[in-house]
Amino acid sequence: MFNSQYECKLDPKGRLVLPSKIKGAIPEANGTTLMLRMAEDKCLALYPMVEFKKLENQIKALSINNPEQRKLQRTFFITSVEVELDNAGRLLIPKLYQTYAGLEKDVVVVGMGSRIEIWNPQNYLNNIIEDPADLSSLMEKYLS
């Protein structure tokens, strides 16, 4: 399980060093290959292979004969790419993905349970609940 948030930096080549707690939570059986996807709210989602395969299987199970489902499949697969962790624990974020998420030097890495999100800091702040009272209200609404 991935959790917490971390302020990180992209190097000039577009490489990101994963925080040690995030890197340590990736299952050893995963190896060094992860899946990066253009995700909701203009962030990037990074998955260990086992988690990505679960999502991939759901997408593959959709009907290719249904135009909406076919479009969903197509878009899912063209917005996902394999990335490798190097010996220094860095992964290279392709330019297209950096542009999609508005990533520059400063980024926020967020543990989201089964996946990791990579954000532009300002976009991240626009997509979280900052007021504890609002958080409490939503938790009561959805978790009661």
C-alpha positions in Angstrom: 0.0 0.0 0.0 1.2 3.4 -1.0 0.4 6.5 1.1 1.5 10.0 2.1 2.8 12.8 -0.1 6.3 13.8 -1.0 7.8 16.9 -2.6 10.3 15.8 -5.3 12.2 17.2 -8.3 12.6 16.1 -11.9 16.1 16.4 -13.1 16.8 18.2 -16.5 16.5 14.9 -18.3 13.0 14.3 -16.9 14.0 11.6 -14.4 12.3 11.3 -11.0 13.9 9.7 -8.0 11.1 7.9 -6.1 11.0 8.6 -2.4 12.5 5.7 -0.4 9.2 4.9 1.4 7.4 4.6 -2.0 10.2 2.6 -3.6 10.2 0.3 -0.5 6.5 -0.4 -0.9 6.8 -1.7 -4.4 6.6 -5.5 -4.2 10.0 -7.1 -4.8 8.4 -9.6 -7.2 7.6 -6.6 -9.4 11.2 -6.1 -10.4 12.2 -2.7 -11.9 9.4 -2.4 -14.5 6.4 -0.1 -13.6 3.5 1.1 -15.7 2.9 4.9 -16.1 -0.5 6.1 -17.3 -2.0 9.5 -18.1 -4.6 9.6 -15.4 -7.6 11.6 -14.2 -7.3 15.3 -13.3 -4.1 15.8 -15.3 -1.8 13.7 -13.1 0.2 10.6 -13.9 -0.5 7.3 -12.3 2.3 4.8 -11.6 1.5 1.2 -11.0 3.4 -1.9 -9.9 2.8 -4.5 -12.6 0.5 -6.6 -10.4 -1.9 -3.7 -9.9 -1.7 -2.6 -13.5 -2.6 -6.1 -14.7 -5.8 -6.0 -12.6 -6.9 -2.8 -14.3 -5.7 -4.0 -17.7 -7.7 -7.2 -17.4 -10.9 -5.1 -16.7 -10.2 -3.0 -19.8 -9.5 -6.0 -22.0 -12.8 -7.6 -20.8 -14.8 -4.8 -22.5 -16.4 -5.4 -25.8 -14.6 -4.4 -28.9 -18.0 -4.5 -30.6 -19.3 -1.6 -28.5 -18.0 1.8 -29.9 -17.8 3.5 -26.5 -16.0 0.5 -24.9 -13.6 0.2 -27.9 -12.7 3.9 -27.6 -12.1 3.4 -23.9 -9.8 0.5 -24.6 -7.9 2.3 -27.3 -7.4 5.4 -25.1 -6.3 3.4 -22.1 -3.6 1.5 -24.0 -2.3 4.5 -25.9 -1.9 6.5 -22.7 0.0 3.8 -20.8 3.8 3.1 -21.1 6.3 0.8 -19.4 9.0 2.6 -17.4 12.1 1.2 -15.7 13.6 2.0 -12.4 17.4 2.4 -12.8 20.0 1.5 -10.2 19.6 4.9 -8.5 15.8 4.4 -8.1 15.0 6.9 -10.9 12.4 6.6 -13.6 12.4 8.6 -16.8 9.1 10.3 -17.5 8.6 10.6 -21.2 8.2 14.2 -22.5 4.6 13.6 -23.7 3.6 12.5 -20.2 5.5 15.5 -18.6 3.5 17.8 -20.9 0.2 16.1 -20.2 0.6 16.6 -16.4 2.3 20.0 -16.6 5.4 18.7 -14.9 8.4 20.9 -14.6 11.1 20.8 -12.0 9.0 20.5 -8.8 6.5 17.6 -8.5 4.4 16.0 -5.8 4.4 12.3 -5.5 1.3 10.9 -3.7 0.7 7.3 -2.4 -2.9 6.3 -3.4 -3.2 2.8 -2.0 -2.5 0.6 -5.0 -1.0 3.3 -7.2 1.3 6.3 -7.0 0.3 9.7 -8.5 2.7 12.3 -9.9 1.4 15.8 -9.9 2.2 19.4 -10.8 2.2 21.0 -7.4 -0.5 23.7 -8.2 -2.7 21.2 -9.9 -2.4 18.9 -6.9 -3.5 21.6 -4.5 -6.6 22.2 -6.7 -7.5 18.5 -6.4 -7.3 17.8 -2.7 -9.5 18.8 0.3 -7.6 21.2 2.5 -10.2 21.9 5.1 -10.5 19.1 7.8 -14.2 19.9 8.3 -14.9 19.4 4.6 -12.9 16.1 4.7 -14.9 15.0 7.8 -18.2 15.8 6.0 -17.3 13.8 2.9 -16.1 10.9 5.0 -19.4 10.9 6.9 -21.3 11.1 3.6 -19.5 8.3 1.8 -18.3 6.0 4.6 -21.4 5.9 6.8 
